[in-house]
Amino acid sequence: MFYQSICGTIQGMDVSIVSVEADISDGLPNFQLVGYLGSQVKEAKERVRIGLKNSGYSLPPKKITVNLAPADVHKEGTGFDLAIAVAVLAGYGIVAGSRMNSCLFLGELSLDGRLRPIKGVLPIVYEAAKQKINRCIVPLENVKEASVVEGIHVYGAENLAEVADFLNGKISLVEEKCGLQSGRDKLLFVPEEKDEEDFLDVAGQELCKRALEIAAAGQHNILMIGPPGTGKTMLARRLAGILPPLTFPEALEISKIYSICGKLPEQSPFITKRPFRSPHHSVTATALTGGGRYPRPGEISLANGGVLFLDELPEFRSDVLENLRQPLEEGVVSINRMEGSYVYPSRMLLCAAMNPCRCGYYPDRTKCHCSEHQVKKYLGKISRPLLDRIDLCVETTPVSYAAMQDKSTMVSSDQLRARVKKARQIQLERYEKEEITFNSQLTPGMIQKYCILGREEKKLLEEVFQKMELNLRSYHRILKVARTISDLDGEDRINTSHIMEAVGYRCGDDKYWGNGEEL
């Protein structure tokens, strides 16, 4: 007899609904799986066979053929086990095949028939709901994650026997209800806890705080350079706290990424705060950008919608840093394999910190004993193409005792967040008819349209361009930053003060790396 069940597979951020077709026929006893399968799916044959036996089902020897369609889509992972098992049971007439219609089955089978949790439940169930599949059965550990999606009835099961009895109408499984749309207020707008990391904790560094405010307002990448102990890491860890709250589409996209990686918090089926990722400098290129034998998102994608902080930037391997160039420019990570292409979002704010030399005190020659060659070699680990993708370069300096005691100039994260939110709202309204959201995403054509300059501003930029020997990318980035500064000031046009401030955030770049010369 022939029966089919429904499952799903993930390729990058895309989901394909898979039809698991089982045919039971006379012939030489055999259990065969077909349909462009990965190694983990091929192993499902033994997990299902033994899981059925240990669940108390004695199956007559028959020829069992299971096809996972469509056959041109590569299937990977262990989430097909439950769908294969119920399709086989239906083929033997043990479960009612009619109750399998429009029901999604997800879960890994252990050898004793228990259901184990799997990764990527949220995006699969979300896609199933879009395709009008109205029920799904998942392991108990995944039920909260799956129940986030509205428009589909979610049931959690502990083992295969429970699923079979439910399909036969012998028992009722408890339905978990939450609902993505109806529960969005509950999911996103929970009472905010006071953030333990506040900009009020950081003494001095007013210039750097201003640069971080600009970076957050326009989604500009930023590099902080200065001696050790000046608060670079403290400042970076507070950057995510001044970003506006997540919008619903942003939260959904981030939650999908974390679901695919199996990193959704146990206590919450939904990501409600902007991520802050800080990988160690020993991170590999694959761990940072994503990939691997079975491609998964990397740190870049896990920081999507939030902040990726790279501390001690020159300590990262050069090949790892160069992998950042394409994601920073395009906002996506593309991974190509023989089985297909995988695309993950990478719209994060890059915040990097570094010392100006190995000992950390250059150019203070009373403390720094590095030779010029050693300084150039250390700074030369950061390539010019990568620097050109960083909009703001700001120095941190040692804080005096008087500045440390002066509380009058300190600003809280709440105050900065309010100003950032206001500036971002201006950008949302301005680019309503465009395919961008932030000033940092402006294309050369859009710059001419939205960064209109007067005669004085054009003359000033011409002088800066020639004196600093800028390239075209650096010129455009100054204009983008100036546009953000004008938004923070609530001004419609860019004036000379905005341009001068934007140019000031390129001076650190010029000071340490020279006028466009490779070191």
Secondary structure, DSSP 8 states (H G I E B T S, - for coil): -EEEEEEEEEETTEEEEEEEEEEEESSS-EEEEESSB-HHHHTHHHHHHHHHHHTT------EEEEEEESTTS-B-SSTTHHHHHHHHHHHTTSS-GGGGTTEEE--EE-TTSBEE--S-HHHHHHHHHHTT--EEEEEGGGHHHHTTSTTSEEEEESBHHHHHHHHTTSS---EE---TTTTHHHHH-------S--GGGS-S-HHHHHHHHHHHHHT--EEEE--TTSSHHHHHHTTGGGS----HHHHHHHHHHHHHTT-S-TT-SS--S--EE---TT--HHHHHEETTTTEE-HHHHTTTSEEEESSGGGS-HHHHHTTHHHHHHSEEEEEETTEEEEEE---EEEEEE-SSSSS-TT-TTT----HHHHHHHHTTS-HHHHTT--EEEE-----HHHHH--TT---HHHHHHHHHHHHHHHHHHTTTSS--SGGG--HHHHHHH----HHHHHHHHHHHHHTT--HHHHHHHHHHHHHHHHHTT-SS--HHHHHHHHHTTHHHHHHH-SS---
